[in-house]
Amino acid sequence: MRENLHRFFRAARGVGVHVSPAESIDAMRAVAQVGISDRAVLRDALLLTLAKSKDEKLALGDCFDLFFSQPEPRQDQPETDNDDTPQDADQPPSSSDGGESQSPEGLGALAQMLLSQDRNAIAAAIASASGAASLSDIRYSTQRGIFSSRILDAMGLQRLRDDLDELTATNPALAERLRAALDALREAVRDTVSQGLALYAREEAENLRNEILRNAPLARIERRQVAEMRSLIRQIARRLRERYSKPRKRQRRGHLDVRRTLRRNAAWGGVPFLTAWKRKHRDRPKIVALCDVSGSVAQVSDFFLLLIHSLHEVVDDVRSFAFSSHLIEVSEILESNSPEEAMSEIMSKVGFGSSDYGSSLVDFEKEFMSTLTPQTTVIVLGDARSNNLDPRADILRRISDRSKRLVWLNPEGRLAWGFGDSEMPRYATFCSVVRQCATAQQLERAVSDIVATYQ
């Protein structure tokens, strides 16, 4: 049962339930207390020890039902099983057939099991063979045939074929029954492999899908993929929080100052009742994000704003602005609404217009220039295409002078910078960092590098 539980934990991770080593130990202790005879009690014990939210509880319950369901062969019976079938067709051949028939006792274990139609024994044999064939290693749907063959071989398919060859010559009726039972067994094994694919390959399939999405141009994401991309962006934000939150907590405490600690405790013979810590001053993170939401880059800005505002545990002070022909602050909109509602409201106010970087920079200088400090990192997301209007690069220079860093993330390829109405070469002069940012992977790296400068 221990090995079976380990496979269940692996399947649970595949459906999105985070199972840590400590949680798996707690679950195994709970199972040891309640036992495995009562399936409902076992299910409740695993859900109580592993699920940490309502969504995880639902996902884990479905996973449990699928994992612990036993495979069964099809119930289709050959015509020889009808009530009007002569008795000698259902019974093993007797010695009155001239001594040429083979008795069931002379058949292999698999053949006898199939002829006896013992469904429990067949299900147990399939489960055992699945373990021997390492079904939990299945990753892709193209591997169904391989694992089906492995399971049948582990059950003794070769011996069964030999038995079929012998029965075909000595008892065709019994051979036909065995052949029909073998067909039902193949279907049951295919069902078991499909079950294993649903359990163990889901995580691999999701990772593959996420990897494709991570490298897909954000501006070309199809409508049906928007929800998946938003989920991926949330995963990226969670990963960044986990990466940078712990170092910040350690830095607040500092490192033990051994010399000062010993001097402070000289009166107690050096026993460290009082401790002294070394603390290195670090700038308090502060980010100001300016996002172009004109028609050409609106979708990229959607994902970027979602990522920035998912990082509040790492960056305490984040202010976001959106612009096309003019600029407005959208921090409160993003924080108080769902992503869909927030972007709908932002787009209704400033979205899908013709971009005018000069006018937007003028708006920022008039109303929000005071938000910049020497600790501020300013991030601009946009293609720097100002429709041949005045780019007001002088304002961008003043923004750069007042802030710690000015980072420009451009969703266009570098080969397009400076051609047509692109003002990227002029703006790049005043930027600390200029990066192409067309995919989720590039976006993650860029934000990770920005946050890392405060660690």
N, C-alpha and C positions, 0 to 999 in steps of 0.2 A: 504493500500500500504506500510505503514511503516513496518509491520510485514513481508510482502513479500520481501522487500528490505533486511531485516535482514537475511532472509533465503538465499537470493542471495549472501550476503557477506560471509556467511558460506560456500556456494558452491564455491565461488571464492577462499577462503583459501584452499579448498580441491584440486584445480587444481594448487596450488603453488603460488598464488598471495597473497602477504603479505598485509593484510588490517588492518591497525591500527584503534583504536577508532576515532582518529582525522580525518583520511581519510574517514571513514564511515560517519562521520558528514558532511564533505565537500560534499560527494557524495549525501547525502540526501538533502542538501541545493540546490545542482545543479538540482536534480530531481524536487524539489519544484518550481524552476524557469522555467524549460522547460516543465514540465508536463509529463504525461504518455500516452497521446493520440497518439503521433507520435513515433512509436517503433524505427525508425532509429535515431531520435534525442535523445531518451532515451539511446539507445545503445552508441552513441557517447559521451554523457555526462558522463556515467559511465566509459567508457574507458579512457576519459581524466582525470578524478579525481582519478582513482584507479590504472591504469597501469603505471608502472615506467620504463619499458623497452620494447623492441620489442617483446621479448618472452612472457612477461606478457600480452602484448596487444593481441597477437594471442590466448593465452590460455583463456583470459577473454572474447574475442569475441566468441569463441566456447562455453564457459560456458553460456554466455548470450543467444545465440541461442537455446541451449538445455533447459535452465531454463525457458524461456518465451514462449517456444512452447507449445501449448495447446493440451491435449490429445483428440483424436477423436475415436468414435467407428468404427468398420469395416464397409465397405460399402456393404458387402454381404447382399443381400435381399432374403427373402424366395420366393419360387415359386409362392405363392399367390399374389405377387406384380406385376406379368407380366401383360401386357396390355390386354391379352385375359382372364384374371381372371374375373369371374362374379362380378358385382358391389356389391352384398350383402356380399361377402367375405372381401372386403376392408372396408366396412362401418360398424359401430357398429350395433349390432343386434337390430331389432325393436321389438315393442310390439306384432307384428303379429306372433311371434314365440311361442305363448302360454303363455307369461309372465314368462317363465322359464329362459330367458337370462338376463345377467347383463349388464347394460349400462356402457360405459367408465367413466361416471361421478361417478359411484359407486366404481371405482378402486382407489388404492392408488396413491400418487403423482408420485412415481417412475414408476409404470406401465403406467400411462397416458403419462409420458414423453417419455418412450421407444416406445410406440405405435404411438406417434406423430412424432417420428424420428427427433426431434428438436436437431440437433447436437450441436448447441451453448449452449443450456440449459443443455444438457448432459455433455458437457465439463466443464461448470461452476460448475455443481453438483459434478463432479469427483474432481475438484480442491478444492472445499469447503470441501468435505469429506476427501481429503488427508490432509488438515490442521487439521481437527478434529481428524484424526487418527495419527497425529504427524509423517507424513512420513519423515520429516527431521531427525528423530532419527534413521533411518535405518542404519545399520552398515555392515551387512554381506549378501551375496547372499542367504544364507540359511533362511533369514527372509522374502523372497519374499511372500511366502504363507501366513504368519502371517499378513503382512501389506495389502495384497490383501483382505483378509477376513475382516480386520478392516474397510477398505474403503467401501466395499460392505455393511457391517452392518451399517455404518454411513449413507449410502444412503437409507436405508430402505429395505434391502434384505428380512428380515423376513416377512414384509407386502406383498412384491412381491410374495413370495412363497404361502402365503395364497390366494392371488388373482389368482395365477396360478391353485391352487387346485379347486377353485370355477369355474374358466373358463373352466377347463378340463371337468367338469360335465355339464356345461350349454352351452358353445360355444367352441367346440374343435378347430375350425379354428382360432378363435381369440387367444386361448391359445397357438396354435402352432406359431403364429406370435410373441406373447410375449416371448415365450421360445427362439425363434431365436434371438430376440432383446437382451435377457438376455445373451446369448452366446457371442454376439458382445460386450456387456458391460463388460463381464468378460475379454475379450481380451484387451479392452481399458484400464481397470484397471491394468492388468498385464503390459501393455506398460508404464503406468504412474509409477508403482512401479519400473520398470527397469530404467526409467528415473531418478527417485529419487535415486536409487542405484548408478547410474553413477555420480550424482551430489554430494550426501552427504556421500557416503561410500568410495569415492576415497581417502580421507585423511586418513581414518581409515585403508584401505587396504594398502596404502603406508607406514603408521606407522608400521603395522604388518610385511610387507615385510622388512622394514628397521631393525626392531627388530630382525628378523631372521638373516639378513645379519650381524648385529652388533655382534651376538654371534656365527657366523659361522667361522670355522678356515680359516684364510686368505690363507693358503697354499693349501687349497682344493677348493677354489672358481672356479666354472666352467667358461669356456670361455664366455658363454652367460651372466654371471653375473658380468664380469669385469667392464663393463660400469656402471652398477648400483652401484657397490662397490666404484668406483671412485667418483660417484655423492654423495654417502654417506660420503666418506672421506671429500669432499668439504663442506658438511653440518657440519660435526664435526669441521672443521677448522673455518668456519664462526661462529659457536657457541662459540668456544674458543676465537675468536677475540672479539665478543660482550661481553664476560664475563670479559676479562682482559684489554680491551682498556680503558674503562671509569675509572677504578681505577687508571691507570697510568696517565691519564690526571689530575685527582684530585691531585695526588701525586706531579706532577710537580708544581702545584700552591701552595700546602702546606695548612696549617691551620692558621686561623687568630690568631695572637699573641696580645691578648687584652691589656696586660700591656704595651708593647712597642708602640702599637697604641695610647693609651691614653697619654703616655709621649711625643710622637712625636707631638701630637696635643694640647699640653697644652696652646700654644699661642693663639689658637682659642677657648678657653673655653671647650676643650674636644670634639669639633665637629670633627669627623674623616675624615678630608680632605685627610690625608695621612695614608695609612695602612701598617702594618708590618705583615709578614707571617712567620710561622714556617715551615722550610723545613728539612726533614730528608733525609740524603744522602742514596741513594740506588745504588747498583751496576748496571751498564748498562748491560742489558742482552746480552749474547753472547753464541752461541751454535755451537759446532762442532760435526757433525754427521758422523760416520763411518758405512757404510752399506755393509754387505756381500751380494753380488749379484750372488753367485754361484748357481748352479742349484737347490739345495735343498731349498733355501730361497729367490730366486729371486723375486717371486711374492709378498711376504711380504714386501720386500725392496721397491718395486714399490709403494705400498700404503703408506709406512712410509715416503719416500722422498716427495711424493705428499703432505702429511700432514705438514711436516716440512716447506716446501717452500710456504705453504699457510698461514703461520703465521707471515709474515713480518711486519704486522701492530702491532704485539705484541712484537716480537723479531726482533730488527733492524739488528743485525749482525748474520747471519747464513751462515756457510760454510759446504758443504756436500762433502763427499768422498765415492767412491764405490770401492770395491775390490773383488777379488776372489783369484788368484795367485799373483797379484800385485795390487797396489793402485793408483788411479788417483782422482783428484778433479773434481767434476761434478756440482759445483754451477752454473756456467755460462750456462751449457747445460740445466739445469732445468729451469732457469729463462728466457731463450730466446726461448724455444720451448714448444710446447704443451706436455702434459704428454705422449701421445703415441709416439711422435717423440723423446722426451727426453729419454725415456726408451729404445727405439730401438737403439739410438746412444750409450747409456751407455752399453747396452748388447753387441753391436757389438765390443766394445773396451775391456771390462773386464768381461762380463757376461757369465754365464753358464760353467765356468771353475771349476777345482777342487780347493777347498778353501785351502789357505795356510796363516794362520793367522800370522805366524812368519815373512814371507817375506813381507806381507802387512804392518805390524807394523814397520819393518825396513824402508820401503819406506816412511812411515809417519814421522818417527824420522829424517830421512835425509833431507826431503824437507819442512815439514810443522810443525815441533815442535815449531817453533817461533810463530805460530799463537795462542798458548795457553798462557793464562794469569790467574792470580788468580780470575778473574771474569768469566772464561769460564766453561760452563757445557759441558762435553764430553759425547755423547751418542753413544753407540755401539750397533748395531742391528745385531745379528748373532747367529748361533747355537753353536759356539765355537768348531766346529769339524774341526780339522786341518790335517786330513788324516795321523795321526801318525808322523807328521813333528814337528820340534822344535817350540813350541808355543811362544817363546820369551816373557814370562811373565815379564821379567825384564824391557822390554820397556813399557809394560802396567803400571808397577809400577811407572816409571818415568813420564808417562803421567798423572797418578793420582796425583803425587806430584806437578806437575806444574799447575794443574787446580783446580777450585773450587770444582767440583764434577765429579765423573765418574759413569755414569749410564749404566748398561748393560740390554738390552731387548732381551730375548731369546724366539723365537717362539716355541721351543720344550717344552714339558711337563717336570716338575721338576723330575719326576721319571727317565727320560732318561739322566739327567745330570750326568757326571762322568762315564758313561758306554761307552764301545767301544773307539772311538777316541775323545770323548768329553773331552775338557780341562776346562769345566765350573768351577769345584771346585777350580782349580788353579787360574783362572782369577778372580773369585769372591772375592778372598782374598784382591785385590786392588781396589775393586769397592765400592762406597758409597751406591749404590742401585742396587740390582739385582732383576729383575721381569720377570715373564713369560708374553709374549706378543704375543698371538696366534690369537686374534680376534680384530676386530675394536673397540669393547668396551674397551678391555684391553689397546689397543693403545691410545685411547682417554684419559683414566685415567692416563696413564703414562706421556703423553705429558702435560696434564693439571697440574699434580703435579710438573713437571719441571718448567713450566712457572710461577706457583704460587709462587715459591721461590723468584722470582724477584719483587713481588708485595709489 
